[in-house]
């Protein structure tokens, strides 16, 4: 069974804090340069650039997990991964009902654009994707699992928008599938402060908002193929290793 290199937290030009250079084509090209075989697209509070990234990935032999980084009512960021586009579309319907009508200010927060495979802008998301949704984290987790997805609290070591910084603890009732640490630490360093969490599965990804950040750290996953069923089983069986370095040196 081979190891696959994965970066499971990447933003596109749809995220307001993401560079306009983060087009699907550019992301896939950079993933290939960095030696990644599996990535996840996780824009803030929207999935509208997921399909085009999956199409670009398929053309270049890079597997793309459809996902989203959701900001909850408590200002906690969580990664949500889904098995297929049908689940993604249902989740987008949920997000459309949950997002506030506060307009985005491109000059202050950045553009939020949906693009096609030719990097042409299809539309702009007028509502702010920065703002927390109406639901809290426990309600969000239930929605994700009801759609057959995986739920991972994001960058839990961070002092802003991490579950511990925002809530002070991880609720016992929260049925998460793994925990993510940022590229600024390691699971071992984090666990030294929170030994009670040592038995959980840990992921580490780049949280890339710029092309050069893609694959700056990664997670190795032991699985038969870089496909959803194998990915899900590997996470649940903790067949992962976090790597605080790129898969290999940049060849661009």
Order of alpha helices (4+ residues) and beta strands (2+ residues): beta-alpha-beta-alpha-beta-beta-alpha-alpha-beta-beta-alpha-beta-alpha-beta-alpha-beta-beta-alpha-beta
